[in-house]
Amino acid sequence: MAAEFDFIVVGGGSAGAVIASRLSEDPACQVALIEAGDRPPEISSLPIAPAAMQLNPTTDWMYTADPGKAGLGLNGGRMPVPRGKMLGGSSGINYMVYVRGHPGDFDAWAEGGAAGWSYADVLPYFRKSEGLAPSDEIVVDTPAHNSTGPLGVSVRAPVLPAAQQFVEAAVAAGIPRGDYNGRDRGGAAGFVSLTQTTTRGGKRSSTYVAFLAGEPESRSNLTIITGAQVRRILFKGQTGQITATGVEYRTAAGETVVAHAAKEVILSAGAIGSPHLLLLSGIGPRQEVEALGVSCLVDSPHVGKHLRDHLMCPLVYPAPGIGVPATEIGLSMGPDALRAPAGPLPADHAQDAKLSPELQTLKQEAERRLAEWQATGRGLAASSLVDAVVFCSTGLGDLHSHDTEIMCFVTGANDDFMRLILNVDTARFFDDVSKRLAPDAENLVLLANPVLPHSQGEITLASADPSVHPTIRMNYFDDPHDMKVMVAAIRRSLDIAAHWPGNRKLGQLMVPPFLAEKHDYEPGAKPSDALLEDFALHFSLTVYHPTSTCRIGDVVDPRLRVRGVAQLRVADASVMPNVISGNTNAPSIMIGEKAAEMIAAEHGVKLAEFVGERSASHH
Ligand SMILES: Cc1cc2nc3c(=O)[nH]c(=O)nc-3n(C[C@H](O)[C@H](O)[C@H](O)COP(=O)(O)OP(=O)(O)OC[C@H]3O[C@@H](n4cnc5c(N)ncnc54)[C@H](O)[C@@H]3O)c2cc1C
C-alpha cells in the first residue's frame, strides 16, 4: 500500500526545505519531503569549495543549455547550468551571496497582478528566515533585518583586502556604501557593500543546515525520503476537475514507489525541475507534450516559458599583491583538494609516508588551515571569494529597480576552474594561459551582470522519459536591450577598476587577443562598444539564476495554486513573475516561507508563527 501523507513536498532545496520544515512544526500534520539527492556532503559547509560539487553527478544535476546568441567562446558552445542535488538544493552548492532584491522588483510583481507579493508583503518573510550576525564592516538597515531566524547571514572574517579595496574603488567611482538588503537600495547610483552571505560562524548555512538539520529532521511527522526522483504527479478526476493525489518516484535502487497526499502536492523542484515535472505529468502546452507522447491533462501554454536568467561578463585583471592565487585556495580547502590528479599530493593516502619534505610541509599547512577554519570559522576557507558587490542603474530603463550588479571575485582561480567548471575556451581567452592562470598568478575578476534581462528562454520536454534532461534554451541577448545594458554594466565595472585605491593598482584588462586584433584594440585604450559586445557574446557566463518558468499569473495564481488542477502548488524560483535584480537564493527562501504560511492558513496547520497571513482560516 502506498504511504499516505497530508502534504508531499517535491524537492528539498532553497524553497522546499523551508516548506517541509515549517509545515511539520505542527505535530498533527504529516509531511513527506521527497528529494532526488542525499544529505549534503561535508564539503558543502566549506564556503571556499562550491566548485568542488559541480560536475559531480551525485551533487549536481549537470544540465547544459543552448545559450542563444551568447556562448561563442565556450567549449562546444554549451552553457553549463549547475543545480544542487541534495537536501538544501542549490543553496548547498551556491556562492552564498545573500541578496533579497530591490523593493521595486516586488512592487512590479504586485503591479503586474501578483497580489500579495509587493515589497511590504514579502519583507516579513525575508525577516522570518534571517539570523543576521552583527558586523561593523557593513551598513545595516536594522529594521529590515532579523538576528534570530534560522538562516545564518554574516560577513566573512577576516575581510579580504581585495574586497575592501573594491568597496573603496566603487566609492571613489561615485557609488556610496549602503545596505543592499535594506528598505531603500539607493537611487540610480546604487550601493556598494561587502557581501552579506548565507553563512554562520564561517560555515555555509544552506536551507538543509538552517531548516532541517537537527530537531526538524528528527520529527516523527516529517518523513524525509532522499535518493528519490519524482517522475510524475498522480491525479484523479476528469478534465476540468483534475485533482493531484500524490506522486510516483524512483528510488536509488530503481524501485518505483507511489506516495499519496490527502491535502496537497507542492512542487519545489526548482526553475528547471518544476516545469519539467509538470510537462512530464501532462500539464503544459498541449501540442508540445503530445508530440512526445504525453497525454495532456491541462493545456497550460506557459509552463516552461518566460525563462529568465542572469548573464555576467568576466573582466579579468592582473592584480599583483591583491588577487588570491589558486595555490592559496587549494591550501585552504585542506589536503584532499591537493591530491592527484589535479594536485601534487598522491591520490592514495597510504603513500603520504613517503612524501618529500616540501610536500610534507604543504600537507601540514593545508591541515593546519582546515583545522583552524573548523575550530574558528575564520580564514580564506570561510570565503566564497565573492566578497563585495555593487547594485546600480545604467539609466537605460527599468528605473523602478537597479538593472546592474557588479560582483568582485577576488581570484582568477586556475585553468581547470575556467575550462572545466565554467567551460571557457581559455586558449582563446588568454594570450598565455600557462602564465595568466599559473597557480601563483594573482588576478581579480569583476563580473558585470545586467540583472533585469528582457530576453526570455524556455524549458521544453526532450523526452517523455523522466530520466532524460529537458531542453534548456536560454535565448540570451535575444532582446537587443540586454546587450545595451551589458555594455553599460561593463563600462561601469571598468570605471570602478580605474578608481582602485592605494599604491597597488590593477593591471591592464585581459582582452582576448583575437578580439583585440579584430577590433584594433591597443592595451590601455578605451574599448569600443563593438569590442565589448563581441566580448560579451563570447565569454559571458550564467550567474546560475534561472527563474519564472511557472510564473505567477500564467501557470500558478498568486497563492501559487496550479491553474486547472486542485491540490497542486508550485513554490520555488520558477514562480517569480520576473527575475529579481540580484541573486536568487534569498527570494526563493522567502517564497518557501510565504508558501508555507499560505498552505498552513488554508488547511488549518498550526505553524509556530505567522508573520503575514491574517488568520489560520484565510482563503
Ligand atoms: C553554482 C550556483 C551558484 C549560485 N550562487 C548563488 C549565490 O551566490 N547567491 C544566490 O542568491 N543564489 C545563487 N545561486 C542561485 C540559487 O541558489 C537558486 O536560485 C536557488 O537555490 C533556487 O531555489 P529553488 O528552491 O528554486 O531550487 P533548488 O534549490 O535548486 O531546489 C530544487 C530541489 O529539488 C530537487 N529536485 C529537482 N527535481 C526533482 C525530482 N524530480 N524529484 C525529487 N527532487 C527533485 C533538487 O535536487 C533540489 O534539491 C546559485 C546557484 C548555483 C547552482
The ligand as an SDF file (V2000), in Angstrom:
LIG
                    3D

 53 58  0  0  0  0  0  0  0  0999 V2000
   26.5630   27.1210   -8.6490 C   0  0  0  0  0  0  0  0  0  0  0  0
   25.4820   28.0530   -8.1770 C   0  0  0  0  0  0  0  0  0  0  0  0
   25.8280   29.2510   -7.5670 C   0  0  0  0  0  0  0  0  0  0  0  0
   24.8440   30.1200   -7.1190 C   0  0  0  0  0  0  0  0  0  0  0  0
   25.2160   31.2150   -6.4020 N   0  0  0  0  0  0  0  0  0  0  0  0
   24.2550   31.9440   -5.7830 C   0  0  0  0  0  0  0  0  0  0  0  0
   24.5950   32.9440   -4.8480 C   0  0  0  0  0  0  0  0  0  0  0  0
   25.7600   33.1720   -4.5260 O   0  0  0  0  0  0  0  0  0  0  0  0
   23.5790   33.6560   -4.2760 N   0  0  0  0  0  0  0  0  0  0  0  0
   22.2780   33.4320   -4.5810 C   0  0  0  0  0  0  0  0  0  0  0  0
   21.4070   34.1260   -4.0580 O   0  0  0  0  0  0  0  0  0  0  0  0
   21.9310   32.4790   -5.4600 N   0  0  0  0  0  0  0  0  0  0  0  0
   22.8830   31.7070   -6.0290 C   0  0  0  0  0  0  0  0  0  0  0  0
   22.5200   30.6890   -6.8480 N   0  0  0  0  0  0  0  0  0  0  0  0
   21.0920   30.5180   -7.1620 C   0  0  0  0  0  0  0  0  0  0  0  0
   20.2530   29.9760   -6.0100 C   0  0  0  0  0  0  0  0  0  0  0  0
   20.9760   29.0250   -5.2770 O   0  0  0  0  0  0  0  0  0  0  0  0
   18.9520   29.3950   -6.5730 C   0  0  0  0  0  0  0  0  0  0  0  0
   18.2300   30.4080   -7.2580 O   0  0  0  0  0  0  0  0  0  0  0  0
   18.0370   28.8210   -5.5140 C   0  0  0  0  0  0  0  0  0  0  0  0
   18.7160   27.8640   -4.7510 O   0  0  0  0  0  0  0  0  0  0  0  0
   16.8010   28.2030   -6.1720 C   0  0  0  0  0  0  0  0  0  0  0  0
   15.9940   27.6140   -5.2010 O   0  0  0  0  0  0  0  0  0  0  0  0
   14.8590   26.5780   -5.6080 P   0  0  0  0  0  0  0  0  0  0  0  0
   14.1920   26.1610   -4.3470 O   0  0  0  0  0  0  0  0  0  0  0  0
   14.0310   27.1650   -6.6870 O   0  0  0  0  0  0  0  0  0  0  0  0
   15.6260   25.3520   -6.2820 O   0  0  0  0  0  0  0  0  0  0  0  0
   16.7700   24.4080   -5.7190 P   0  0  0  0  0  0  0  0  0  0  0  0
   17.3960   24.9820   -4.5040 O   0  0  0  0  0  0  0  0  0  0  0  0
   17.6370   24.0660   -6.8660 O   0  0  0  0  0  0  0  0  0  0  0  0
   15.9880   23.1210   -5.2180 O   0  0  0  0  0  0  0  0  0  0  0  0
   15.3730   22.1890   -6.0460 C   0  0  0  0  0  0  0  0  0  0  0  0
   15.4800   20.8320   -5.3600 C   0  0  0  0  0  0  0  0  0  0  0  0
   14.6060   19.9120   -5.9890 O   0  0  0  0  0  0  0  0  0  0  0  0
   15.2720   18.6980   -6.1900 C   0  0  0  0  0  0  0  0  0  0  0  0
   14.6200   18.0540   -7.3260 N   0  0  0  0  0  0  0  0  0  0  0  0
   14.5340   18.5090   -8.6040 C   0  0  0  0  0  0  0  0  0  0  0  0
   13.8120   17.6710   -9.3510 N   0  0  0  0  0  0  0  0  0  0  0  0
   13.4110   16.6660   -8.5430 C   0  0  0  0  0  0  0  0  0  0  0  0
   12.6400   15.4770   -8.7390 C   0  0  0  0  0  0  0  0  0  0  0  0
   12.1200   15.1910   -9.9250 N   0  0  0  0  0  0  0  0  0  0  0  0
   12.4410   14.6550   -7.6800 N   0  0  0  0  0  0  0  0  0  0  0  0
   12.9610   14.9440   -6.4470 C   0  0  0  0  0  0  0  0  0  0  0  0
   13.7080   16.0520   -6.2140 N   0  0  0  0  0  0  0  0  0  0  0  0
   13.9210   16.8950   -7.2540 C   0  0  0  0  0  0  0  0  0  0  0  0
   16.7040   19.1020   -6.4350 C   0  0  0  0  0  0  0  0  0  0  0  0
   17.5970   18.0400   -6.2270 O   0  0  0  0  0  0  0  0  0  0  0  0
   16.8740   20.2380   -5.4450 C   0  0  0  0  0  0  0  0  0  0  0  0
   17.2700   19.7760   -4.1810 O   0  0  0  0  0  0  0  0  0  0  0  0
   23.4790   29.8040   -7.3190 C   0  0  0  0  0  0  0  0  0  0  0  0
   23.1240   28.6070   -7.9270 C   0  0  0  0  0  0  0  0  0  0  0  0
   24.1030   27.7210   -8.3380 C   0  0  0  0  0  0  0  0  0  0  0  0
   23.6970   26.4320   -8.9710 C   0  0  0  0  0  0  0  0  0  0  0  0
  1  2  1  0
  2  3  1  0
  2 52  2  0
  3  4  2  0
  4  5  1  0
  4 50  1  0
  5  6  2  0
  6  7  1  0
  6 13  1  0
  7  8  2  0
  7  9  1  0
  9 10  1  0
 10 11  2  0
 10 12  1  0
 12 13  2  0
 13 14  1  0
 14 15  1  0
 14 50  1  0
 15 16  1  0
 16 17  1  0
 16 18  1  0
 18 19  1  0
 18 20  1  0
 20 21  1  0
 20 22  1  0
 22 23  1  0
 23 24  1  0
 24 25  2  0
 24 26  1  0
 24 27  1  0
 27 28  1  0
 28 29  2  0
 28 30  1  0
 28 31  1  0
 31 32  1  0
 32 33  1  0
 33 34  1  0
 33 48  1  0
 34 35  1  0
 35 36  1  0
 35 46  1  0
 36 37  1  0
 36 45  1  0
 37 38  2  0
 38 39  1  0
 39 40  1  0
 39 45  2  0
 40 41  1  0
 40 42  2  0
 42 43  1  0
 43 44  2  0
 44 45  1  0
 46 47  1  0
 46 48  1  0
 48 49  1  0
 50 51  2  0
 51 52  1  0
 52 53  1  0
M  END
$$$$
